[in-house]
Amino acid sequence: MNTMKKLSASLITTSISNPKARKRARNRRSFLGAPLAIGSVVFVMVAIAQSALAQNLVRFSGGVGVIPTGSANTTVRGVVAAGQIWTIGDLAADVKQDGSIRLDGQGLLLASGNNVGGNANQSVFATLFCANDGNIAHSSNSAGVPLEVDGDFRIDDTLSPAPPNQCTSPVLLIRSAGSGSWFAAGIPR
């Protein structure tokens, strides 16, 4: 036991009293540590980027407002059009494979009638349709989010039921929380 104590004390004393040995050991640690740390950071960043890209299902950029004609021609995927003309300034939406949706809309306002330029105190929700699953309605919370006075809104929710892993011929409708009719549609990108 005493021999072990003497040996470890001798090693400690040697490493402390020999500055060149300390410098070589520190240089070896630095030489190996820097590339390892950089490699780890790069690996994590690539993994996160691939994960984020793999989860995108469909994107929408821009939108069109509804112009009701009173005929069935304005019904989209079984959803009737709103009773008045609506316009939308801009729309951007990302839908992920897990059904999460992040949608920003700007300027969703009445474009006709006595309340032209107003939001009609509406609340809205989003519905995604995919042709490859029989056009099932995948919707955010149907209670909706209220339109701001200027028609701006944000939906940050999860669609239910979750959409399929691939979405062909996607259609995204912005709908009235009251009647379920559609006010605007997203333009797929």
TIFIDO-327269 format. One record per residue (C-alpha): residue number from 1; residue in one letter; y negated, x, z. Coordinates in nm, 4 decimals. Layout:
N
<rec seq="NUM" type="A" north="Y" east="X" up="Z"/>
...
END
This chain:
189
<rec seq="1" type="M" north="0.0000" east="0.0000" up="0.0000"/>
<rec seq="2" type="N" north="-0.2399" east="0.2830" up="0.0881"/>
<rec seq="3" type="T" north="-0.1596" east="0.4496" up="-0.2435"/>
<rec seq="4" type="M" north="-0.2701" east="0.1352" up="-0.4331"/>
<rec seq="5" type="K" north="-0.5983" east="0.1235" up="-0.2393"/>
<rec seq="6" type="K" north="-0.6661" east="0.4912" up="-0.3120"/>
<rec seq="7" type="L" north="-0.5861" east="0.4450" up="-0.6813"/>
<rec seq="8" type="S" north="-0.8136" east="0.1419" up="-0.7233"/>
<rec seq="9" type="A" north="-1.0929" east="0.3135" up="-0.5239"/>
<rec seq="10" type="S" north="-1.0556" east="0.6191" up="-0.7483"/>
<rec seq="11" type="L" north="-1.0797" east="0.4054" up="-1.0639"/>
<rec seq="12" type="I" north="-1.3866" east="0.2228" up="-0.9362"/>
<rec seq="13" type="T" north="-1.5555" east="0.5471" up="-0.8338"/>
<rec seq="14" type="T" north="-1.4763" east="0.7061" up="-1.1696"/>
<rec seq="15" type="S" north="-1.6140" east="0.4115" up="-1.3665"/>
<rec seq="16" type="I" north="-1.9264" east="0.3934" up="-1.1507"/>
<rec seq="17" type="S" north="-1.9949" east="0.7661" up="-1.1402"/>
<rec seq="18" type="N" north="-1.9291" east="0.8294" up="-1.5112"/>
<rec seq="19" type="P" north="-2.2227" east="0.6758" up="-1.7066"/>
<rec seq="20" type="K" north="-2.0704" east="0.7640" up="-2.0462"/>
<rec seq="21" type="A" north="-1.7532" east="0.5692" up="-1.9633"/>
<rec seq="22" type="R" north="-1.9649" east="0.2694" up="-1.8584"/>
<rec seq="23" type="K" north="-2.1691" east="0.2868" up="-2.1793"/>
<rec seq="24" type="R" north="-1.8550" east="0.3073" up="-2.3973"/>
<rec seq="25" type="A" north="-1.7009" east="0.0084" up="-2.2182"/>
<rec seq="26" type="R" north="-2.0239" east="-0.1924" up="-2.2553"/>
<rec seq="27" type="N" north="-2.0469" east="-0.1011" up="-2.6259"/>
<rec seq="28" type="R" north="-1.6854" east="-0.2104" up="-2.6810"/>
<rec seq="29" type="R" north="-1.7567" east="-0.5450" up="-2.5121"/>
<rec seq="30" type="S" north="-2.0755" east="-0.5926" up="-2.7177"/>
<rec seq="31" type="F" north="-1.9041" east="-0.4922" up="-3.0393"/>
<rec seq="32" type="L" north="-1.6239" east="-0.7463" up="-2.9898"/>
<rec seq="33" type="G" north="-1.8308" east="-1.0186" up="-2.8204"/>
<rec seq="34" type="A" north="-2.1047" east="-1.0689" up="-3.0801"/>
<rec seq="35" type="P" north="-1.8799" east="-1.1415" up="-3.3816"/>
<rec seq="36" type="L" north="-1.6563" east="-1.3608" up="-3.1683"/>
<rec seq="37" type="A" north="-1.9531" east="-1.5641" up="-3.0425"/>
<rec seq="38" type="I" north="-2.1034" east="-1.5973" up="-3.3925"/>
<rec seq="39" type="G" north="-1.7665" east="-1.6956" up="-3.5382"/>
<rec seq="40" type="S" north="-1.7192" east="-1.9604" up="-3.2709"/>
<rec seq="41" type="V" north="-2.0620" east="-2.1116" up="-3.3342"/>
<rec seq="42" type="V" north="-2.0036" east="-2.1219" up="-3.7116"/>
<rec seq="43" type="F" north="-1.6609" east="-2.2828" up="-3.6626"/>
<rec seq="44" type="V" north="-1.8035" east="-2.5563" up="-3.4377"/>
<rec seq="45" type="M" north="-2.0907" east="-2.6273" up="-3.6780"/>
<rec seq="46" type="V" north="-1.8557" east="-2.6592" up="-3.9761"/>
<rec seq="47" type="A" north="-1.6227" east="-2.8868" up="-3.7796"/>
<rec seq="48" type="I" north="-1.9122" east="-3.1143" up="-3.6789"/>
<rec seq="49" type="A" north="-2.0477" east="-3.1277" up="-4.0353"/>
<rec seq="50" type="Q" north="-1.7071" east="-3.2119" up="-4.1812"/>
<rec seq="51" type="S" north="-1.6516" east="-3.4783" up="-3.9177"/>
<rec seq="52" type="A" north="-1.9890" east="-3.6402" up="-3.9885"/>
<rec seq="53" type="L" north="-1.9325" east="-3.6357" up="-4.3649"/>
<rec seq="54" type="A" north="-1.5796" east="-3.7692" up="-4.3384"/>
<rec seq="55" type="Q" north="-1.6975" east="-4.0709" up="-4.1403"/>
<rec seq="56" type="N" north="-1.9506" east="-4.2024" up="-4.3935"/>
<rec seq="57" type="L" north="-1.8266" east="-4.5206" up="-4.5564"/>
<rec seq="58" type="V" north="-2.1275" east="-4.6436" up="-4.7544"/>
<rec seq="59" type="R" north="-2.5038" east="-4.5931" up="-4.7696"/>
<rec seq="60" type="F" north="-2.7836" east="-4.8186" up="-4.8822"/>
<rec seq="61" type="S" north="-3.1330" east="-4.7109" up="-4.9831"/>
<rec seq="62" type="G" north="-3.3903" east="-4.9692" up="-5.0819"/>
<rec seq="63" type="G" north="-3.3577" east="-5.3428" up="-5.0836"/>
<rec seq="64" type="V" north="-3.4359" east="-5.6616" up="-5.2715"/>
<rec seq="65" type="G" north="-3.5698" east="-5.9836" up="-5.1240"/>
<rec seq="66" type="V" north="-3.4292" east="-6.3258" up="-5.1995"/>
<rec seq="67" type="I" north="-3.5826" east="-6.5575" up="-5.4577"/>
<rec seq="68" type="P" north="-3.4119" east="-6.8942" up="-5.4045"/>
<rec seq="69" type="T" north="-3.3762" east="-7.1161" up="-5.7073"/>
<rec seq="70" type="G" north="-3.2082" east="-7.4113" up="-5.5441"/>
<rec seq="71" type="S" north="-2.8896" east="-7.3456" up="-5.7378"/>
<rec seq="72" type="A" north="-2.5612" east="-7.1816" up="-5.6458"/>
<rec seq="73" type="N" north="-2.6724" east="-6.8757" up="-5.8476"/>
<rec seq="74" type="T" north="-2.8446" east="-6.7334" up="-5.5386"/>
<rec seq="75" type="T" north="-2.5315" east="-6.7564" up="-5.3223"/>
<rec seq="76" type="V" north="-2.3889" east="-6.4073" up="-5.2625"/>
<rec seq="77" type="R" north="-2.0269" east="-6.3639" up="-5.1493"/>
<rec seq="78" type="G" north="-2.0320" east="-6.7184" up="-5.0131"/>
<rec seq="79" type="V" north="-2.3599" east="-6.6768" up="-4.8225"/>
<rec seq="80" type="V" north="-2.6406" east="-6.9122" up="-4.9266"/>
<rec seq="81" type="A" north="-2.9917" east="-6.7845" up="-4.9890"/>
<rec seq="82" type="A" north="-3.2813" east="-6.8541" up="-4.7529"/>
<rec seq="83" type="G" north="-3.4973" east="-7.1536" up="-4.8454"/>
<rec seq="84" type="Q" north="-3.8104" east="-6.9506" up="-4.9260"/>
<rec seq="85" type="I" north="-3.8951" east="-6.6302" up="-5.1121"/>
<rec seq="86" type="W" north="-3.8702" east="-6.3173" up="-4.8936"/>
<rec seq="87" type="T" north="-3.9699" east="-5.9615" up="-4.9768"/>
<rec seq="88" type="I" north="-3.8660" east="-5.6331" up="-4.8176"/>
<rec seq="89" type="G" north="-4.0670" east="-5.3103" up="-4.8348"/>
<rec seq="90" type="D" north="-3.7835" east="-5.0682" up="-4.7649"/>
<rec seq="91" type="L" north="-3.4302" east="-5.0558" up="-4.6302"/>
<rec seq="92" type="A" north="-3.2051" east="-4.7643" up="-4.5347"/>
<rec seq="93" type="A" north="-2.8570" east="-4.8127" up="-4.3916"/>
<rec seq="94" type="D" north="-2.5578" east="-4.5943" up="-4.3096"/>
<rec seq="95" type="V" north="-2.2202" east="-4.7502" up="-4.2357"/>
<rec seq="96" type="K" north="-1.9482" east="-4.5290" up="-4.0892"/>
<rec seq="97" type="Q" north="-1.5721" east="-4.5761" up="-4.1238"/>
<rec seq="98" type="D" north="-1.5479" east="-4.6881" up="-3.7600"/>
<rec seq="99" type="G" north="-1.7817" east="-4.9792" up="-3.8427"/>
<rec seq="100" type="S" north="-2.0947" east="-4.8402" up="-3.6783"/>
<rec seq="101" type="I" north="-2.4110" east="-4.9289" up="-3.8667"/>
<rec seq="102" type="R" north="-2.7610" east="-4.7856" up="-3.8448"/>
<rec seq="103" type="L" north="-3.0092" east="-4.9872" up="-4.0474"/>
<rec seq="104" type="D" north="-3.3875" east="-4.9552" up="-4.0678"/>
<rec seq="105" type="G" north="-3.5809" east="-5.2260" up="-4.2496"/>
<rec seq="106" type="Q" north="-3.9520" east="-5.2411" up="-4.3216"/>
<rec seq="107" type="G" north="-4.1708" east="-5.5301" up="-4.4270"/>
<rec seq="108" type="L" north="-3.9203" east="-5.8187" up="-4.4353"/>
<rec seq="109" type="L" north="-4.1759" east="-6.0981" up="-4.4777"/>
<rec seq="110" type="L" north="-4.2231" east="-6.4361" up="-4.6386"/>
<rec seq="111" type="A" north="-4.3547" east="-6.4022" up="-4.9943"/>
<rec seq="112" type="S" north="-4.4515" east="-6.7667" up="-5.0487"/>
<rec seq="113" type="G" north="-4.5570" east="-7.0849" up="-4.8720"/>
<rec seq="114" type="N" north="-4.8196" east="-7.1489" up="-4.6043"/>
<rec seq="115" type="N" north="-4.6862" east="-6.8659" up="-4.3848"/>
<rec seq="116" type="V" north="-4.6882" east="-6.6027" up="-4.6611"/>
<rec seq="117" type="G" north="-4.7013" east="-6.2523" up="-4.5119"/>
<rec seq="118" type="G" north="-4.5468" east="-6.3699" up="-4.1836"/>
<rec seq="119" type="N" north="-4.2064" east="-6.3089" up="-4.0303"/>
<rec seq="120" type="A" north="-4.1388" east="-6.6784" up="-3.9456"/>
<rec seq="121" type="N" north="-4.0306" east="-6.5597" up="-3.5964"/>
<rec seq="122" type="Q" north="-3.6918" east="-6.4715" up="-3.7413"/>
<rec seq="123" type="S" north="-3.4141" east="-6.2585" up="-3.5965"/>
<rec seq="124" type="V" north="-3.1763" east="-6.0902" up="-3.8399"/>
<rec seq="125" type="F" north="-2.8292" east="-5.9382" up="-3.8527"/>
<rec seq="126" type="A" north="-2.6388" east="-5.7426" up="-4.1177"/>
<rec seq="127" type="T" north="-2.3196" east="-5.8301" up="-4.3038"/>
<rec seq="128" type="L" north="-2.1184" east="-5.5895" up="-4.5198"/>
<rec seq="129" type="F" north="-1.8773" east="-5.7159" up="-4.7852"/>
<rec seq="130" type="C" north="-1.6152" east="-5.4968" up="-4.9582"/>
<rec seq="131" type="A" north="-1.4370" east="-5.6249" up="-5.2694"/>
<rec seq="132" type="N" north="-1.1151" east="-5.4381" up="-5.1865"/>
<rec seq="133" type="D" north="-1.0525" east="-5.6380" up="-4.8660"/>
<rec seq="134" type="G" north="-1.1180" east="-5.9816" up="-5.0136"/>
<rec seq="135" type="N" north="-1.4899" east="-5.9856" up="-4.9254"/>
<rec seq="136" type="I" north="-1.4356" east="-6.0370" up="-4.5544"/>
<rec seq="137" type="A" north="-1.7686" east="-6.0612" up="-4.3712"/>
<rec seq="138" type="H" north="-1.8120" east="-5.7514" up="-4.1509"/>
<rec seq="139" type="S" north="-2.1168" east="-5.8370" up="-3.9389"/>
<rec seq="140" type="S" north="-2.3358" east="-5.6901" up="-3.6692"/>
<rec seq="141" type="N" north="-2.4055" east="-5.9092" up="-3.3653"/>
<rec seq="142" type="S" north="-2.4995" east="-6.2502" up="-3.5103"/>
<rec seq="143" type="A" north="-2.7585" east="-6.3018" up="-3.2334"/>
<rec seq="144" type="G" north="-2.9597" east="-6.0550" up="-3.4400"/>
<rec seq="145" type="V" north="-3.2652" east="-5.8445" up="-3.3697"/>
<rec seq="146" type="P" north="-3.6168" east="-5.9937" up="-3.3854"/>
<rec seq="147" type="L" north="-3.8449" east="-5.8999" up="-3.6714"/>
<rec seq="148" type="E" north="-4.1627" east="-5.7208" up="-3.5680"/>
<rec seq="149" type="V" north="-4.4908" east="-5.8878" up="-3.6697"/>
<rec seq="150" type="D" north="-4.5017" east="-5.6589" up="-3.9761"/>
<rec seq="151" type="G" north="-4.1394" east="-5.7402" up="-4.0665"/>
<rec seq="152" type="D" north="-3.9916" east="-5.4103" up="-3.9442"/>
<rec seq="153" type="F" north="-3.6532" east="-5.4079" up="-3.7683"/>
<rec seq="154" type="R" north="-3.3691" east="-5.1782" up="-3.6655"/>
<rec seq="155" type="I" north="-3.0017" east="-5.2638" up="-3.6323"/>
<rec seq="156" type="D" north="-2.7925" east="-5.0093" up="-3.4416"/>
<rec seq="157" type="D" north="-2.4601" east="-5.1833" up="-3.3847"/>
<rec seq="158" type="T" north="-2.0916" east="-5.1999" up="-3.4806"/>
<rec seq="159" type="L" north="-1.9641" east="-5.4304" up="-3.7522"/>
<rec seq="160" type="S" north="-1.6935" east="-5.6775" up="-3.6586"/>
<rec seq="161" type="P" north="-1.4284" east="-5.6806" up="-3.7796"/>
<rec seq="162" type="A" north="-1.4281" east="-5.3120" up="-3.8705"/>
<rec seq="163" type="P" north="-1.4476" east="-5.2533" up="-4.2470"/>
<rec seq="164" type="P" north="-1.1643" east="-5.0888" up="-4.4429"/>
<rec seq="165" type="N" north="-1.1553" east="-4.7079" up="-4.4799"/>
<rec seq="166" type="Q" north="-1.2781" east="-4.7472" up="-4.8381"/>
<rec seq="167" type="C" north="-1.5306" east="-5.0058" up="-4.9496"/>
<rec seq="168" type="T" north="-1.5433" east="-5.0920" up="-5.3203"/>
<rec seq="169" type="S" north="-1.8339" east="-5.2915" up="-5.4660"/>
<rec seq="170" type="P" north="-2.0195" east="-5.2948" up="-5.1318"/>
<rec seq="171" type="V" north="-2.2784" east="-5.5643" up="-5.0652"/>
<rec seq="172" type="L" north="-2.5029" east="-5.5521" up="-4.7582"/>
<rec seq="173" type="L" north="-2.6928" east="-5.8693" up="-4.6715"/>
<rec seq="174" type="I" north="-2.9711" east="-5.9102" up="-4.4156"/>
<rec seq="175" type="R" north="-2.9189" east="-6.2582" up="-4.2729"/>
<rec seq="176" type="S" north="-3.0959" east="-6.5085" up="-4.0530"/>
<rec seq="177" type="A" north="-2.9586" east="-6.5250" up="-3.6994"/>
<rec seq="178" type="G" north="-3.0436" east="-6.8969" up="-3.6996"/>
<rec seq="179" type="S" north="-2.9007" east="-7.0311" up="-4.0251"/>
<rec seq="180" type="G" north="-2.6857" east="-6.7415" up="-4.1478"/>
<rec seq="181" type="S" north="-2.8585" east="-6.7491" up="-4.4875"/>
<rec seq="182" type="W" north="-2.9555" east="-6.4193" up="-4.6507"/>
<rec seq="183" type="F" north="-3.3125" east="-6.2845" up="-4.6792"/>
<rec seq="184" type="A" north="-3.2542" east="-5.9460" up="-4.8422"/>
<rec seq="185" type="A" north="-2.9807" east="-5.7205" up="-4.9806"/>
<rec seq="186" type="G" north="-2.9383" east="-5.3424" up="-4.9644"/>
<rec seq="187" type="I" north="-2.9070" east="-5.1250" up="-5.2734"/>
<rec seq="188" type="P" north="-2.5898" east="-4.9095" up="-5.2515"/>
<rec seq="189" type="R" north="-2.6220" east="-4.5321" up="-5.3053"/>
END
